[in-house]
Amino acid sequence: QVQFVESGGGLVQAGGSLRLSCAASGNTFRINVMGWYRQAPGNQRELVAVVSRGGSTNYLNAVKGRFSISRDNAKNTVYLQMNSLKPEDTALYFCSVQSFAGMNYWGQGTQVTVSS
């Protein structure tokens, strides 16, 4: 099992910035990919950004150029720097990790609200 401590969500005005952090503990030696997903009311959960243990990244097209994902393997922590936030970025953001065996583990989520 993997446990998470997520932080950094909150309320911000459009154009502002937030930084999300997620520290994983437990069976962290199994972790390959770390990342963030989001889900807005009435919408399906979608991938925002992920980063592999080797540093390869993948982003949702809508956040490219505004969001940046990074990770600290020694601390089993993943970060999401979100700049130029828009009201449509408002959602519950979930930390997620995927093991080398393909198992997915999820955090409880942190709310991001962007006011116009």
C-alpha positions, 0 to 999 in steps of 0.5 A, spaced: 500 500 500 501 507 498 499 513 503 499 520 501 500 527 504 497 532 499 497 539 500 497 546 496 490 547 494 486 553 495 482 559 492 486 563 487 484 569 483 485 568 475 492 569 473 495 567 480 499 561 481 499 555 486 503 549 488 501 542 489 505 537 493 504 530 494 508 526 499 508 518 498 510 513 503 509 505 504 511 501 499 514 507 495 520 502 492 514 500 487 513 507 484 514 508 477 510 514 475 507 519 479 502 525 477 496 529 478 489 528 475 483 532 476 475 532 476 470 538 476 463 537 478 459 533 472 466 531 469 470 525 468 477 525 472 482 527 467 490 526 467 493 533 468 500 531 468 505 525 470 512 524 470 516 517 470 521 515 475 526 517 469 523 524 468 519 523 462 513 527 463 506 528 459 501 533 460 494 535 458 494 539 452 490 545 456 495 546 461 501 545 457 506 552 458 502 553 464 503 547 469 510 544 470 511 537 474 517 535 478 519 530 483 524 528 488 525 521 488 529 521 494 523 524 498 518 520 494 514 527 492 511 530 486 510 537 485 505 541 480 507 548 479 500 551 476 501 558 473 496 563 469 490 559 473 484 560 469 477 558 472 476 552 468 482 549 472 477 549 478 477 542 480 479 537 485 486 535 484 488 528 486 495 525 487 496 518 483 502 513 483 503 507 478 507 501 480 512 498 476 506 492 476 501 497 473 497 498 480 494 505 481 494 508 488 490 515 489 490 520 494 484 523 497 484 530 493 486 537 494 481 542 492 483 548 487 478 554 486 480 559 481 475 565 481 474 570 475 
